[in-house]
Amino acid sequence: MSTEYANLTTVSCQRFKCSGRGLILPFGTEACMSIQLRAVLYFIFLLYLFLGIAIIADIFMSSIETITSRKQKIRYPDPGEKDKYLTVEVQLWNATVANLTLMALGSSSPEILLSIIEIVGNRFEAGELGPGTIVGSAAYNLLMICALCISSIKAPETRRIKLYNVFLVTSFFGFFAYIWLFIVLSVISKDVVDLWEAIITFLMFPLVVILAYLAEKNFFISKEINMEEEERTLILTPPEVDETGNQRVFRKEDLLQFLRDLGQSTSLSLEDKAQLFAAKLSESMPRSRMQYRIEGARMLAGGKSLFPNLPGKLQEIYQRAVKPQPFGGAISTDHEDGGRKGTSTFNIDENPHMAILEFASSSYAVLEREQRVTVDVTRHGYTASAIRFRLDTIDGTATAGEDYEKLSEEFKMESGQQEKKITIHVIDDNQWEPDETFFVKLSLPEGEEKHAKVGSKTIALVTIINDDDPGFIQFEEPITLVKESVGKAEIKVARINGADGRVTVHYRTKDIDATARKDYQPVDSELIFEHGEISKVIAIPIVDDLEAEKDESFAVELYDSTGGAQIGKNAKTVVTIINDDDYKTMANKMASLVQVDMDKLSVTKTTWGQKFREAMNVNGGDIETAKVGHYIGHTLAFFWKVLFAFVPPTSIAGGWLTFFVSLLFIAILTAVVGDVAAIFGCLVGLKDSITAISFVALGTSLPDTFASMIAAKNSKTADDAIGNVTGSNSVNVFLGLGLPWLVAAIYWESKNLPFTVKAGDLSFSVLVFSVCCIIGMVVLTLRRFLGVFGKAELGGPTIPKYICSIFFVILWIAYLTLSGLQAYGHIKWQS
């Protein structure tokens, strides 16, 4: 028995299957391992290498973000005064150019480098792994990423591509790139790439960049340039600086307003308030595709998020009192006496031919028995044209079909018309229930953005009032914060869970540490709520004595209600008068803390010490908000994170040193990936072409998948989610194949020999992908223009969006299946 085992072992060691497939691997110690064990180990190693590439790509993208965010100062003639100049800062990099050059290189660097390394390592002979990965990644990016992004947005929200002209250019070249690949390999010179073909392939890369840039500037559309608009775009309000001269990412007045809106809370420290304001700033700041890509990689590795993670207590406060409401609408209860109240301030001189639409009020109330509520949409600015707009209802605590009739349709405001009233029907179910709410969203349909825009009130809150009881009377807020110079403190009193009949309630002020007549004027009076009224305001004069003093408070309390109404739980509110000087001092301290919090989220201001601290700690050191996934990711990625912490930080040499060092690391890892993928495919019996379009393409595209899903959920447009896919796909061919082809073609031309590139499986895979690409682009175009899909590339109604997602997944599976059947001879193909 032992002799037979020894013979088997000797034979196995002598065979050493797939020993000649890699440039670096395999190791000699593998000779006596079983093929099954080697296959499992190589698969695990391949996954671990993909994780390492994702982490170093995070650093690579951080360097690109640093490079492309650079600004330069220019002098510009002051349009207000002659012979004077303004010094303004402008972006050094155009966004479209950055996306198609450095950004595309960053997201596609593994695929591009794999193709280059494979050709150079094969002595300038073409292989299957590099080109196959490029085509496979393109199929995955277009089909699977689109599928996931379409379904990841909560219905009925939508995301549209904003720079559609740029998208059309990159979409054309994203398709043409692969048709060109097929023509070169199978039509012009079969299985040979001539030098001129390699040159044209490579030169198409700068051509795409130039045409996309011109499309962004509307070069191909006859359009008169509005110089006033160009000036407004260029001349921005100069940023504020702190005491050290460094620019702030926010204005102090915004911070002061935030403190007023947040109110006085003894449970929140200055650091807590700073974190809340930093979270609000972060959510409102525009994000680049690179930042979403970095966030996607960090999700895999349990690294520090670029988005603020608030502890449980602060997260609850943020969601309740700070976070902007859905769809950008600020929801507030600004009605008084049961009706509408509130005006808007507009800057309508930006474009004299631009109309502004918004709700007349951000909140409405209706008694349930009235069975209808009328919302008003008003127009400001230009009125000499007809405008279409859309209204959609969104459930709050009220449910469509049970409490009100759902509304989702377009309306038209005729030329000269400044207001349109729309009626929404309310269902009176004759059952007592608490007051319920729903929202009405105002938006513009396709084509109206050119001559109209929405104002600040795009979401209206509708309250359905239970009208069977007199209700409860209480203050809206238990705490009110006012400045000493405010003049009058306005305190809202609400009537909830009923509005039946005429009721009254008395109110009075009481000293705490503020003194009546010295710090405020005392009041003792009565509020009267007529039948159906739900809101009143108490105005209390505040005395500004112009003396520095500490914060002082007094109370206002409700008592002695009549008409059957009861006093609610907020029977008393505490009004705190804040001295303006102390308020600003506190704001200065908080501004420094906010800037520190924002710097922690930046990828352009990292230091070596910070890199090592973040690498060695889960969630970048933010243990309080770390979850189980962060610990798992951190454990798996610890080796890579510490290794890549040695890469120079982005604060050195403007990010360029980080760029080149991290690119070197990616090249090394990519070379190893090429070996591991080839040997793994050999061990399990997969051809290189199939390994490339499946395992390698999926592994290199995983961070992009997370990045696109994050962008789809957090961005207001679809550009960062899928708009960059077509650009990357074209760059993959023109740069990822054009550059190595050019080098190899020059090498073989110098020897008077042809550069041979076997079409084989690649040409069939390209053909199948091209068909899938056409179908996919048709679906995206239909989604943009058909109402059944919400007239947007992403999101929309639940059933149509899931149908589209499933269809894209089926296309990807069909691409893999057909390519596999052809590779193994089940489909006959003569290229």
KAPE-V537984 format. One record per residue. N is the residue number from 1. PHI is phi in radians with two decimals (999 if undefined). D_LAST is the distance of its C-alpha to the last C-alpha in whole Angstrom. Layout:
<<N	PHI	D_LAST> <N	PHI	D_LAST>>
//
This chain:
<<1	999	53> <2	-1.11	53> <3	-1.14	52> <4	-1.09	49> <5	-1.08	48> <6	-1.13	48> <7	-1.11	46> <8	-1.08	43> <9	-1.10	43> <10	-1.09	43> <11	-1.07	40> <12	-1.07	38> <13	-1.16	39> <14	-1.27	38> <15	-1.20	35> <16	0.74	34> <17	-0.99	31> <18	1.12	28> <19	-1.26	31> <20	-1.90	28> <21	-1.57	26> <22	-1.93	28> <23	-1.37	29> <24	-1.96	33> <25	-1.62	33> <26	-1.50	33> <27	-1.49	37> <28	-1.12	39> <29	-1.19	41> <30	-1.40	38> <31	-0.96	38> <32	-1.66	41> <33	-1.42	39> <34	-1.24	38> <35	-1.11	34> <36	-1.08	35> <37	-1.12	37> <38	-1.09	35> <39	-1.10	32> <40	-1.11	35> <41	-1.11	36> <42	-1.17	33> <43	-1.13	32> <44	-1.09	35> <45	-1.10	35> <46	-1.10	32> <47	-1.08	33> <48	-1.17	36> <49	-1.17	34> <50	-1.07	33> <51	-1.11	36> <52	-1.09	37> <53	-1.11	34> <54	-1.09	36> <55	-1.26	39> <56	-1.22	38> <57	-1.15	36> <58	-1.00	39> <59	-1.16	41> <60	-1.06	39> <61	-1.18	39> <62	-1.10	42> <63	-1.16	42> <64	-1.15	40> <65	-1.05	42> <66	-1.13	45> <67	-1.16	44> <68	-1.37	43> <69	-1.57	46> <70	-1.12	48> <71	-2.17	50> <72	-2.28	52> <73	-1.64	56> <74	-2.27	56> <75	-1.72	59> <76	-2.31	59> <77	-1.02	62> <78	-1.24	64> <79	-1.19	64> <80	-1.56	67> <81	-2.32	69> <82	-1.30	69> <83	1.10	69> <84	-2.15	68> <85	-2.21	64> <86	-1.83	63> <87	-1.72	61> <88	-2.17	58> <89	-1.78	55> <90	-2.23	51> <91	-1.15	48> <92	-1.29	46> <93	-1.85	43> <94	-1.26	41> <95	-1.08	40> <96	-1.16	37> <97	-1.09	36> <98	-1.09	37> <99	-1.13	35> <100	-1.59	32> <101	-1.95	33> <102	-1.14	35> <103	-1.14	34> <104	-1.13	30> <105	-1.11	31> <106	-1.15	33> <107	-1.34	31> <108	-1.93	28> <109	-1.01	29> <110	-1.07	28> <111	-1.12	24> <112	-1.13	25> <113	-1.17	27> <114	-1.06	24> <115	-1.15	22> <116	-1.15	24> <117	-1.13	26> <118	-1.10	23> <119	-1.19	22> <120	-1.12	25> <121	-1.18	26> <122	-1.61	23> <123	1.01	25> <124	1.13	22> <125	-1.85	19> <126	-1.22	17> <127	-2.04	17> <128	-1.76	15> <129	-1.20	19> <130	-1.09	19> <131	-1.05	16> <132	-1.08	16> <133	-1.12	19> <134	-1.12	19> <135	-1.19	17> <136	-1.09	19> <137	-1.14	22> <138	-1.08	21> <139	-1.12	20> <140	-1.12	24> <141	-1.07	26> <142	-1.25	25> <143	-1.58	25> <144	-1.31	27> <145	-1.14	30> <146	-1.08	30> <147	-1.05	31> <148	-1.20	34> <149	-1.22	35> <150	-1.06	35> <151	-1.54	37> <152	-1.38	39> <153	-1.60	42> <154	-1.17	45> <155	-1.15	45> <156	-1.72	46> <157	-1.09	45> <158	-2.37	42> <159	-2.36	41> <160	-1.93	39> <161	-1.31	37> <162	-1.47	40> <163	-1.49	38> <164	-1.24	36> <165	-1.09	35> <166	-1.12	33> <167	-1.08	31> <168	-1.11	30> <169	-1.12	29> <170	-1.19	27> <171	-1.17	26> <172	-1.06	24> <173	-1.28	23> <174	-1.10	22> <175	-1.49	19> <176	-1.10	19> <177	-0.98	18> <178	-1.44	15> <179	-1.13	14> <180	-1.08	14> <181	-1.04	12> <182	-1.15	9> <183	-1.09	10> <184	-1.09	11> <185	-1.45	8> <186	-2.10	6> <187	-2.05	9> <188	-1.17	12> <189	-2.38	11> <190	-1.00	8> <191	1.10	9> <192	-2.39	12> <193	-1.91	15> <194	-1.31	17> <195	-1.07	21> <196	-1.15	21> <197	-1.17	18> <198	-1.13	20> <199	-1.12	23> <200	-1.10	22> <201	-1.01	20> <202	-1.22	23> <203	-1.23	26> <204	-1.17	24> <205	-1.10	26> <206	-1.11	30> <207	-1.11	29> <208	-1.05	28> <209	-1.07	31> <210	-1.13	33> <211	-1.14	32> <212	-1.14	33> <213	-1.12	36> <214	-1.13	37> <215	-1.14	36> <216	-1.08	38> <217	-1.50	41> <218	1.00	40> <219	-1.15	40> <220	-1.56	38> <221	-2.03	40> <222	-1.22	44> <223	-2.57	46> <224	-1.29	50> <225	-1.34	50> <226	-1.55	53> <227	-1.16	55> <228	-1.13	57> <229	-1.16	54> <230	-1.08	52> <231	-1.15	56> <232	-1.13	56> <233	-1.17	53> <234	-1.41	54> <235	-1.57	57> <236	-1.82	57> <237	-1.09	61> <238	-1.08	61> <239	-1.20	60> <240	-1.35	63> <241	-2.15	64> <242	-1.52	66> <243	-1.12	69> <244	-1.56	67> <245	1.64	65> <246	-1.40	62> <247	-1.24	60> <248	-1.62	60> <249	-1.61	57> <250	-2.60	60> <251	-1.82	63> <252	-1.11	66> <253	-1.10	67> <254	-1.13	64> <255	-1.16	66> <256	-1.08	69> <257	-1.13	68> <258	-1.07	66> <259	-1.11	69> <260	-1.15	71> <261	-1.16	68> <262	-1.20	68> <263	1.48	72> <264	-1.56	74> <265	-2.41	73> <266	-1.21	75> <267	-1.44	73> <268	-1.84	70> <269	-1.41	71> <270	-1.08	70> <271	-1.13	67> <272	-1.10	66> <273	-1.13	66> <274	-1.11	64> <275	-1.12	61> <276	-1.12	61> <277	-1.19	61> <278	-1.10	58> <279	-1.13	56> <280	-1.13	57> <281	-1.07	56> <282	-1.06	53> <283	-1.24	52> <284	-1.55	53> <285	-1.33	51> <286	-1.17	47> <287	-1.96	45> <288	-1.64	42> <289	-1.03	38> <290	-1.12	39> <291	-1.15	42> <292	-1.14	40> <293	-1.13	37> <294	-1.11	40> <295	-1.10	42> <296	-1.09	39> <297	-1.16	39> <298	-1.24	42> <299	-1.09	42> <300	-1.18	40> <301	-1.79	43> <302	1.14	46> <303	-1.57	47> <304	-1.23	49> <305	-1.35	48> <306	-1.44	48> <307	-1.83	49> <308	-1.13	53> <309	-1.89	54> <310	-1.60	57> <311	-1.05	60> <312	-0.91	61> <313	-1.11	64> <314	-1.21	62> <315	-1.08	59> <316	-1.13	62> <317	-1.13	64> <318	-1.10	60> <319	-1.14	59> <320	-1.48	62> <321	-2.13	64> <322	-2.01	61> <323	-1.02	58> <324	-1.01	57> <325	-1.26	56> <326	-0.96	53> <327	1.11	51> <328	1.36	54> <329	-1.58	57> <330	-1.56	60> <331	-1.63	62> <332	-2.50	66> <333	-1.66	69> <334	-1.83	70> <335	-1.48	72> <336	-2.38	76> <337	1.01	78> <338	1.31	76> <339	-2.00	74> <340	-1.83	72> <341	-2.69	72> <342	2.05	70> <343	-2.18	69> <344	-2.10	66> <345	-1.87	66> <346	-2.15	63> <347	-1.87	63> <348	-1.53	62> <349	-1.49	62> <350	-1.08	59> <351	-2.61	57> <352	-1.11	60> <353	-1.83	58> <354	-1.81	56> <355	-1.66	58> <356	-2.09	58> <357	-1.93	58> <358	-2.85	60> <359	-1.24	62> <360	-1.17	66> <361	-2.45	66> <362	-1.53	64> <363	-2.66	66> <364	-2.38	68> <365	-2.36	70> <366	-2.54	71> <367	-1.28	73> <368	-1.04	72> <369	-1.29	74> <370	-1.27	73> <371	1.10	70> <372	-2.83	68> <373	-2.32	67> <374	-1.91	67> <375	-1.84	65> <376	-1.87	65> <377	-1.87	62> <378	-1.94	63> <379	-2.08	62> <380	-2.12	63> <381	1.45	62> <382	-1.31	61> <383	-2.10	62> <384	-1.55	61> <385	-2.70	58> <386	-1.42	57> <387	-2.23	55> <388	-1.74	53> <389	-2.51	53> <390	-2.20	52> <391	-2.12	54> <392	-2.32	53> <393	-1.55	55> <394	-2.29	55> <395	-1.08	57> <396	-1.99	59> <397	-1.46	62> <398	-1.48	62> <399	-2.01	59> <400	-1.08	58> <401	1.61	59> <402	-1.92	62> <403	-1.95	64> <404	-2.72	62> <405	-1.60	60> <406	-1.07	57> <407	-2.12	56> <408	-2.75	52> <409	-2.76	52> <410	-1.69	52> <411	-2.31	55> <412	-2.23	56> <413	-1.86	59> <414	-1.23	60> <415	-1.03	61> <416	1.51	65> <417	-1.39	64> <418	-1.92	65> <419	-2.63	65> <420	-2.39	64> <421	-1.76	65> <422	-2.13	63> <423	-1.73	64> <424	-2.01	63> <425	-1.47	64> <426	-1.92	66> <427	-1.64	67> <428	-1.64	70> <429	-1.67	70> <430	1.02	74> <431	-2.06	73> <432	-1.27	75> <433	-2.75	72> <434	-1.15	71> <435	-0.98	70> <436	-2.18	66> <437	-2.29	64> <438	-2.53	61> <439	-2.06	59> <440	-2.12	58> <441	-1.81	55> <442	-1.80	55> <443	-2.55	51> <444	-1.86	50> <445	-1.29	47> <446	-0.98	44> <447	1.70	45> <448	-1.51	49> <449	-1.13	48> <450	-1.24	48> <451	-2.26	52> <452	-2.70	53> <453	-2.58	53> <454	-1.60	55> <455	-1.51	58> <456	-1.44	59> <457	-1.75	60> <458	-1.77	57> <459	-2.20	58> <460	-1.96	61> <461	-1.64	63> <462	-1.94	65> <463	-1.87	67> <464	-1.62	69> <465	-1.63	72> <466	-1.12	74> <467	-1.91	77> <468	-1.70	79> <469	-2.27	81> <470	-1.16	82> <471	1.64	80> <472	-1.99	80> <473	-1.99	81> <474	-2.73	80> <475	-1.28	78> <476	-1.19	75> <477	-2.23	75> <478	-1.36	77> <479	-2.34	77> <480	-2.25	77> <481	-2.02	76> <482	-2.35	78> <483	-1.42	79> <484	-1.11	83> <485	-1.59	82> <486	-1.22	80> <487	1.61	83> <488	-2.36	83> <489	-1.60	81> <490	-1.73	79> <491	-2.05	79> <492	-1.54	77> <493	-2.04	79> <494	-2.00	77> <495	-1.93	78> <496	-2.11	76> <497	0.94	75> <498	2.55	78> <499	-2.59	79> <500	-1.52	82> <501	1.45	85> <502	-1.63	87> <503	-2.25	87> <504	-2.34	88> <505	-2.66	88> <506	-1.64	90> <507	-2.48	89> <508	-2.68	91> <509	-1.74	90> <510	-2.45	91> <511	-1.17	91> <512	-2.01	89> <513	-2.11	90> <514	-1.52	90> <515	-1.95	93> <516	-1.06	94> <517	1.28	95> <518	-1.60	94> <519	-1.92	90> <520	-2.77	89> <521	-1.62	91> <522	-1.20	92> <523	-2.39	92> <524	-2.65	93> <525	-2.54	92> <526	-2.31	90> <527	-1.81	87> <528	-2.07	87> <529	-1.83	84> <530	-1.28	84> <531	-1.00	83> <532	1.59	79> <533	-1.36	79> <534	-2.25	77> <535	-2.60	77> <536	-2.44	80> <537	-2.20	80> <538	-1.73	83> <539	-1.88	84> <540	-2.08	86> <541	-1.12	87> <542	-1.88	86> <543	-1.59	89> <544	-1.74	87> <545	-1.59	90> <546	1.04	88> <547	-1.98	89> <548	-1.23	87> <549	-2.69	87> <550	-1.33	85> <551	-1.08	83> <552	-2.31	85> <553	-2.30	85> <554	-2.47	87> <555	-1.99	86> <556	-2.16	86> <557	-2.24	87> <558	-1.74	87> <559	-2.76	90> <560	0.96	92> <561	-1.47	89> <562	-2.27	91> <563	1.36	89> <564	1.59	88> <565	-1.30	85> <566	-2.02	85> <567	-1.38	84> <568	-1.40	81> <569	-1.22	79> <570	-1.61	79> <571	-1.38	83> <572	-2.41	83> <573	-2.19	81> <574	-1.77	82> <575	-1.75	81> <576	-1.85	81> <577	-1.62	82> <578	-1.77	80> <579	-1.13	82> <580	-1.04	79> <581	-1.15	80> <582	-1.14	79> <583	-1.08	76> <584	-1.26	75> <585	-1.11	75> <586	-1.10	74> <587	-1.14	71> <588	-1.10	71> <589	-1.11	71> <590	-1.19	68> <591	-1.05	66> <592	-1.13	66> <593	-1.17	64> <594	-1.10	62> <595	-1.10	60> <596	-1.10	60> <597	-1.10	58> <598	-1.23	56> <599	-1.13	55> <600	-1.13	55> <601	-1.54	52> <602	-1.44	50> <603	-1.77	48> <604	-1.74	49> <605	-2.20	52> <606	-1.42	52> <607	-2.09	54> <608	-1.08	53> <609	-1.06	56> <610	-1.12	54> <611	-1.08	51> <612	-1.21	52> <613	-1.10	55> <614	-1.20	52> <615	-1.19	50> <616	-1.59	52> <617	-2.13	53> <618	-1.12	52> <619	0.97	51> <620	1.17	52> <621	1.74	55> <622	-1.51	56> <623	-1.17	57> <624	-1.07	59> <625	-1.81	56> <626	-1.22	53> <627	-2.01	52> <628	-1.02	51> <629	-1.03	47> <630	-1.13	48> <631	-1.15	50> <632	-1.14	47> <633	-1.08	45> <634	-1.15	47> <635	-1.09	48> <636	-1.19	44> <637	-1.72	43> <638	-1.00	47> <639	-1.02	45> <640	-1.13	43> <641	-1.12	45> <642	-1.22	48> <643	-1.03	45> <644	-1.41	44> <645	-1.17	48> <646	-1.31	48> <647	-1.14	45> <648	-0.96	48> <649	-1.23	49> <650	-1.24	48> <651	-1.31	51> <652	-1.73	51> <653	0.98	49> <654	1.13	48> <655	1.62	46> <656	-1.22	44> <657	-1.13	45> <658	-1.06	44> <659	-1.00	40> <660	-1.30	40> <661	-1.19	41> <662	-1.18	39> <663	-1.11	36> <664	-1.12	37> <665	-1.09	37> <666	-1.08	34> <667	-1.09	32> <668	-1.11	34> <669	-1.12	33> <670	-1.12	30> <671	-1.07	29> <672	-1.18	31> <673	-1.03	29> <674	-1.02	26> <675	-1.13	28> <676	-1.11	29> <677	-1.12	26> <678	-1.13	24> <679	-1.21	27> <680	-1.07	27> <681	-1.06	24> <682	-1.12	24> <683	-1.15	28> <684	-1.69	27> <685	1.48	24> <686	-1.67	21> <687	-1.27	18> <688	-0.99	18> <689	-1.11	15> <690	-1.37	17> <691	-1.01	21> <692	-1.16	19> <693	-1.36	19> <694	-1.93	22> <695	-1.11	25> <696	-1.21	24> <697	-1.07	23> <698	-1.14	26> <699	-1.13	29> <700	-1.30	28> <701	-1.70	28> <702	-1.08	31> <703	-1.05	34> <704	-1.11	32> <705	-1.09	33> <706	-1.09	36> <707	-1.06	37> <708	-1.16	35> <709	-1.18	37> <710	-1.12	40> <711	-1.12	40> <712	-1.07	39> <713	-1.38	43> <714	-1.80	45> <715	-1.54	43> <716	-1.46	44> <717	-2.20	41> <718	-1.67	37> <719	-1.04	36> <720	-1.32	37> <721	-1.47	35> <722	-2.20	32> <723	-1.11	32> <724	-1.54	31> <725	-1.08	28> <726	-1.14	26> <727	-1.12	27> <728	-1.12	26> <729	-1.09	23> <730	-1.26	22> <731	-1.12	24> <732	-0.98	22> <733	-1.34	19> <734	-1.19	22> <735	-1.77	24> <736	-1.20	22> <737	-1.85	19> <738	-1.08	21> <739	-1.19	24> <740	-1.14	22> <741	-1.07	20> <742	-1.10	23> <743	-1.11	25> <744	-1.17	22> <745	-1.13	21> <746	-1.12	25> <747	-1.06	26> <748	-1.28	23> <749	-1.12	24> <750	-1.15	28> <751	-1.76	27> <752	1.01	25> <753	-2.19	22> <754	-1.33	18> <755	-1.58	17> <756	-1.55	14> <757	-2.30	12> <758	-1.14	9> <759	-1.16	6> <760	0.71	6> <761	-1.10	8> <762	-1.10	9> <763	-1.13	7> <764	-1.18	7> <765	-1.05	11> <766	-1.11	11> <767	-1.11	10> <768	-1.11	13> <769	-1.08	15> <770	-1.07	15> <771	-1.11	16> <772	-1.08	19> <773	-1.10	20> <774	-1.05	21> <775	-1.09	23> <776	-1.08	25> <777	-1.17	26> <778	-1.10	27> <779	-1.10	29> <780	-1.09	30> <781	-1.16	31> <782	-1.08	33> <783	-1.08	35> <784	-1.24	36> <785	-1.95	38> <786	-1.80	39> <787	-1.14	42> <788	-1.09	41> <789	-1.70	39> <790	1.50	42> <791	0.92	40> <792	-2.72	39> <793	-1.19	35> <794	-2.11	37> <795	1.36	40> <796	1.75	42> <797	-1.00	43> <798	-1.03	43> <799	-1.14	41> <800	-1.06	38> <801	-1.22	37> <802	-1.23	37> <803	-1.08	35> <804	-1.12	32> <805	-1.07	32> <806	-1.08	31> <807	-1.09	29> <808	-1.13	27> <809	-1.10	27> <810	-1.08	26> <811	-1.06	23> <812	-1.15	22> <813	-1.10	23> <814	-1.10	20> <815	-1.06	17> <816	-1.12	18> <817	-1.14	19> <818	-1.12	15> <819	-1.11	14> <820	-1.19	16> <821	-1.08	15> <822	-1.23	11> <823	-1.07	12> <824	-1.75	15> <825	1.47	13> <826	-1.36	15> <827	-2.01	12> <828	-1.38	10> <829	-2.46	6> <830	-1.92	4> <831	-1.34	0>>
//
